Amino acid sequence: MGRCMTELVDKLSEENNLSTLEMTELVRYRNQETTSYIFKKALETKERYYGRKIFLRGTVELTNYCKNECYYCGLRRSNKFITRFRLDENDIMEYCSNGYDKGIRTFVLMGGDDYYFTENKVAALIYMIKSEFPGCAVELCLGERPSQTYQTWFDAGASRYLLWHETANENHFRKIHPADMSLLKRKKSLWELKRIGYQTGSGFMTGTPYQTVADVIEDLAFIKTLEPQIVHITPFLPVTHTRFEKERSGNGEMNLYLMAIVRLLLPTVLLTADPALENVLADARRKSFDAGANEVFASLASDEVKDYYNVYNKKLTRKNCSGDDVARMLTKIEESGYIAASGTGDYIPLPEKEKLYGQFHRIMRP
């Protein structure tokens, strides 16, 4: 039992912001009473703009090759214990066609930072998908690329781009990434994506090794400053054959709590219910929807491809994504009391008259 931090939650709900000290108190002293109240406020806020709709996106995992060596990721370049794959355009178009027949209208092309998929190859894929399935949206999650590449893909028809910042704190970033990766470069890429005109997605992990409450507060501050249209918060999961394979998983309840905070910071954001939550929390999708999430991913690939896309342990991939993932997600949405939305499910900008900026996003900057 604990004191419900009603005043802080109400202020966050009304002003979409808190001071750094207030946000720290809200995160550090989380309790059941406050959690229930903030979930209620987050759900009310989501439904004010999106109703009971949950947007279903279809993912196509292009490749599990990656040039990076992130210490927590199963796709890291030096991992010799996974089978590598790359899809060809025939496979990609087949998966998209199957997804379209099941009602998918947003295709998410994702993979490791694999430069085999060049600027021109991806542009051609985008053009083919947009030509074959008019009215559909193409979303990309292909890592850091030069600004001109982002522009080319946008001009080819991609309208959304996901690039997790992972952690907004420089010291924490260096502890979970190799020296050849740069947080500054990652943040610059996110700002560049917004400048070009993408609906830009970012996010971070909860429970990562070495993460502190101050790091989480800085993540929230960066999210508030960036104002991405899409936010994706996922619990850390230990992966075999990585530096952190013996660490414990992130806390699923804290993950939901932070999702609710983001919903109140950015009322009209597209907030993703991450599949990784199902590995640490029972009935995670429904709980995510109740905490403010309004979009979910379903893999369109074959079970073999899902098995090879080993960001997390293979057994977790099999448990959560095997078989017809679209049908499973549609059932989960319906059973949770929500409506699977047709169409691309675009982001709704917050009306200017409703924007109230406090000091939180400014205090945290150097």
C-alpha positions in Angstrom: 0.0 0.0 0.0 1.1 3.5 -0.6 0.0 7.1 -1.1 -1.6 7.7 -4.5 0.3 10.5 -6.2 -3.0 12.0 -7.5 -1.7 15.5 -7.7 1.3 14.6 -9.9 -0.8 12.4 -12.2 -3.4 15.1 -12.6 -0.8 17.7 -13.3 0.8 15.4 -15.9 -2.6 14.7 -17.5 -3.6 18.4 -17.6 -0.3 20.0 -18.6 1.4 17.0 -20.4 4.5 17.8 -18.4 6.2 17.8 -15.0 9.3 19.2 -13.5 12.3 17.0 -13.2 11.9 16.6 -9.5 8.2 15.8 -9.9 8.9 13.2 -12.7 11.6 11.6 -10.5 9.1 11.3 -7.6 6.5 9.8 -9.9 8.9 7.2 -11.2 10.9 6.4 -8.1 7.9 5.9 -5.8 5.6 3.9 -8.0 3.0 2.0 -6.1 -0.2 0.1 -6.9 -2.5 3.1 -6.0 -0.7 5.4 -8.3 -0.3 2.8 -11.0 -4.1 2.2 -11.1 -4.8 5.9 -11.3 -2.3 6.7 -14.0 -3.5 3.8 -16.1 -7.0 5.2 -15.8 -5.8 8.6 -16.9 -3.8 7.2 -19.8 -6.7 5.2 -21.1 -9.0 8.2 -20.9 -6.4 10.2 -22.8 -6.0 7.6 -25.5 -9.7 7.2 -26.0 -10.2 10.9 -26.3 -8.3 10.9 -29.6 -8.4 7.3 -30.8 -11.4 5.7 -29.2 -11.1 2.0 -28.7 -9.1 1.5 -31.8 -5.9 -0.6 -31.9 -3.9 -0.3 -35.1 -2.3 -3.5 -36.4 1.0 -3.2 -38.3 2.5 -6.1 -40.3 6.2 -6.6 -40.0 8.5 -8.1 -42.6 11.9 -9.0 -41.2 14.2 -8.4 -44.2 17.5 -9.5 -42.6 19.3 -10.5 -39.4 22.7 -9.3 -40.6 23.9 -6.3 -38.7 27.1 -4.2 -38.7 26.7 -3.2 -35.1 27.9 -4.9 -31.9 25.3 -3.8 -29.4 26.1 -5.8 -26.2 22.5 -6.8 -25.5 21.4 -7.9 -29.0 21.3 -11.4 -30.5 21.9 -10.0 -34.0 25.2 -8.4 -33.1 27.8 -8.9 -35.9 30.1 -11.2 -34.0 27.4 -13.7 -32.9 28.4 -16.9 -34.7 25.6 -18.9 -33.1 22.7 -17.8 -35.3 21.8 -18.6 -38.8 21.9 -15.5 -41.0 19.3 -14.7 -43.7 18.3 -12.1 -46.2 14.9 -12.1 -47.9 14.7 -11.5 -51.6 12.0 -9.3 -53.2 9.8 -12.2 -54.1 9.6 -13.4 -50.5 9.0 -9.8 -49.3 6.2 -9.2 -51.8 4.6 -12.6 -50.9 4.5 -11.8 -47.2 3.0 -8.3 -47.9 0.4 -9.9 -50.2 -0.6 -12.4 -47.5 -0.8 -9.6 -45.0 -2.9 -7.4 -47.3 -5.4 -10.3 -47.7 -5.7 -10.4 -43.9 -6.4 -6.7 -43.6 -2.9 -5.3 -43.0 -2.5 -1.7 -44.4 0.8 -0.8 -42.8 3.9 -2.8 -43.8 7.0 -2.4 -41.5 10.2 -3.4 -43.3 12.7 -4.1 -40.5 16.1 -5.6 -39.9 19.6 -5.1 -38.6 21.9 -2.4 -39.9 22.6 -4.4 -43.0 24.0 -2.3 -45.9 23.4 -5.1 -48.3 20.0 -3.4 -48.5 21.3 -0.3 -50.2 19.5 3.0 -50.7 18.4 1.9 -54.2 17.3 -1.6 -53.2 15.1 -0.4 -50.4 13.7 2.5 -52.6 12.7 -0.1 -55.2 11.0 -2.2 -52.6 9.1 0.7 -51.3 8.0 1.6 -54.8 6.9 -1.9 -55.5 4.8 -2.2 -52.3 3.2 1.2 -52.8 2.4 0.3 -56.4 1.0 -3.2 -55.6 -0.9 -2.1 -52.6 -2.1 1.5 -53.1 -3.4 3.3 -50.0 -1.1 1.3 -47.7 1.7 2.8 -45.6 5.3 1.7 -45.6 7.2 2.0 -42.3 11.0 1.4 -42.1 13.2 0.2 -39.2 16.6 -0.2 -40.9 18.9 1.6 -38.6 21.1 4.7 -39.0 21.6 5.8 -42.6 22.9 9.0 -44.2 20.4 11.9 -44.5 20.2 11.5 -48.3 19.2 7.9 -47.9 16.4 8.8 -45.6 15.3 11.4 -48.1 15.4 9.0 -51.0 13.2 6.5 -49.1 10.8 9.2 -48.1 10.5 10.3 -51.7 9.9 6.7 -52.8 6.9 6.5 -50.5 7.9 5.5 -47.0 6.1 7.7 -44.5 7.3 6.3 -41.1 10.7 5.4 -39.6 11.5 3.7 -36.3 14.9 4.3 -34.7 15.1 3.6 -31.0 17.5 5.8 -29.1 17.7 2.9 -26.5 19.0 5.3 -23.8 19.3 9.0 -23.7 22.1 9.2 -21.2 25.6 9.3 -22.7 27.3 7.3 -19.9 24.7 4.6 -20.0 24.8 4.4 -23.8 28.5 3.7 -23.7 28.0 0.8 -21.2 25.7 -1.1 -23.5 27.1 -0.2 -26.9 30.6 -0.4 -28.4 32.9 2.6 -28.8 32.2 2.9 -32.5 28.5 3.8 -31.9 27.4 7.3 -31.0 24.4 8.5 -29.0 24.8 12.0 -30.6 24.7 10.5 -34.1 21.5 8.5 -33.1 19.8 11.6 -31.8 20.9 13.6 -34.9 19.4 10.9 -37.1 16.1 11.2 -35.2 15.9 14.9 -35.7 16.8 14.5 -39.3 14.0 12.0 -39.8 11.5 14.5 -38.3 12.9 17.3 -40.5 12.4 15.3 -43.7 8.8 14.7 -42.7 8.6 11.1 -41.5 6.3 10.1 -38.7 9.2 9.3 -36.5 9.4 6.6 -33.9 11.8 6.3 -31.0 11.9 4.5 -27.7 14.0 2.9 -25.0 14.5 -0.2 -22.9 13.5 -0.6 -19.2 15.7 -2.7 -16.9 18.8 -2.5 -19.0 22.0 -3.3 -17.1 23.4 -0.2 -15.4 20.2 1.7 -15.9 19.3 4.2 -13.1 16.1 6.1 -12.3 18.0 9.2 -13.5 18.6 7.5 -16.8 14.9 6.8 -17.2 14.0 10.4 -16.4 16.4 11.5 -19.1 14.8 9.1 -21.5 11.4 10.6 -20.8 12.8 14.1 -21.1 14.3 13.3 -24.5 11.0 11.8 -25.7 9.2 15.0 -24.6 11.7 17.2 -26.4 11.8 15.1 -29.6 8.0 14.7 -29.6 8.1 11.6 -31.9 4.8 10.5 -33.4 5.5 6.8 -32.4 7.0 5.6 -29.1 8.1 2.1 -28.4 9.1 1.1 -24.9 10.3 -2.5 -24.3 11.7 -4.4 -21.4 15.3 -5.6 -21.5 15.5 -9.4 -22.1 18.8 -11.3 -21.6 19.9 -13.1 -24.8 22.3 -16.1 -25.0 25.7 -15.4 -26.5 25.7 -11.8 -25.5 27.5 -9.9 -22.8 24.4 -9.6 -20.7 23.0 -13.2 -21.0 23.0 -13.8 -17.3 21.3 -10.5 -16.3 17.6 -10.5 -15.2 14.8 -9.2 -17.4 13.3 -5.8 -17.2 10.2 -5.3 -15.0 7.0 -5.6 -17.0 4.9 -3.6 -14.6 7.4 -0.7 -14.7 7.4 -0.9 -18.5 3.6 -0.4 -18.5 3.9 2.4 -16.0 6.3 4.3 -18.2 4.1 3.7 -21.2 1.2 5.4 -19.3 3.5 8.3 -18.5 4.4 8.7 -22.2 0.7 8.6 -23.1 0.2 11.6 -20.8 3.4 13.4 -21.9 2.3 13.0 -25.6 -1.5 12.5 -25.6 -1.8 11.7 -29.3 1.2 9.5 -29.7 1.1 6.1 -31.4 2.2 3.9 -28.5 3.3 0.4 -29.3 2.4 -2.7 -27.3 5.8 -4.5 -27.7 5.8 -8.3 -28.1 8.7 -8.6 -25.8 6.4 -7.8 -22.9 4.7 -11.2 -23.3 8.0 -12.7 -22.0 7.9 -11.0 -18.7 4.2 -10.3 -18.0 1.0 -12.4 -18.2 -1.7 -11.0 -20.5 0.7 -8.3 -21.6 -1.1 -7.1 -24.7 -4.4 -6.4 -22.9 -2.5 -4.7 -20.1 -0.6 -2.6 -22.6 -3.8 -1.5 -24.2 -5.2 -0.6 -20.8 -2.1 1.4 -20.1 -2.5 3.6 -23.2 -1.0 1.6 -26.1 -2.8 1.9 -29.4 -0.8 -0.1 -31.9 0.6 -3.6 -32.1 2.9 -5.4 -34.5 2.3 -8.8 -36.1 4.9 -10.6 -38.1 4.0 -11.6 -41.7 7.0 -13.8 -42.2 7.2 -17.6 -42.0 8.0 -19.3 -38.8 11.5 -20.1 -40.1 12.3 -16.4 -40.7 10.8 -15.5 -37.3 13.1 -18.1 -35.7 16.1 -16.7 -37.4 15.3 -13.1 -36.4 16.8 -13.8 -33.1 16.9 -10.5 -31.3 15.7 -12.4 -28.3 16.0 -16.1 -27.5 14.6 -18.4 -30.1 12.3 -20.1 -27.7 10.7 -16.7 -26.9 10.2 -16.0 -30.6 8.5 -19.3 -31.1 6.3 -18.8 -28.1 5.1 -15.4 -29.1 5.0 -15.3 -32.9 4.6 -18.8 -34.3 1.8 -19.5 -36.7 -0.6 -16.9 -38.0 0.5 -13.9 -36.0 -2.1 -11.6 -37.6 -5.0 -13.9 -36.5 -3.5 -14.2 -33.0 -3.3 -10.4 -32.7 -6.8 -9.8 -34.0 -8.1 -12.3 -31.5 -6.1 -10.7 -28.7 -7.5 -7.2 -29.5 -11.0 -8.4 -29.6 -10.7 -10.5 -26.4 -9.3 -7.4 -24.7 -12.4 -5.4 -25.5 -10.9 -3.2 -28.2 -11.4 -2.7 -31.9 -8.8 -3.7 -34.6 -8.7 -0.6 -36.8 -8.7 -0.9 -40.6 -6.6 1.5 -42.6 -3.2 2.9 -42.0 -4.0 4.4 -38.6 -2.2 7.7 -38.9 -0.9 9.8 -36.1 -3.2 12.6 -34.9 -1.3 15.9 -34.1 -2.2 17.5 -30.8 -4.0 20.8 -31.5 -1.8 23.7 -30.8 -4.2 25.2 -28.3 -3.8 22.0 -26.1 0.0 22.2 -26.0 1.2 23.3 -22.5 4.9 23.2 -22.1 6.5 23.0 -18.6 10.1 22.9 -17.7 10.7 19.2 -17.7 12.1 18.8 -21.2 14.4 21.9 -20.8 15.8 21.3 -17.3 17.3 17.9 -18.4 19.4 19.4 -21.2 23.0 20.5 -20.5 
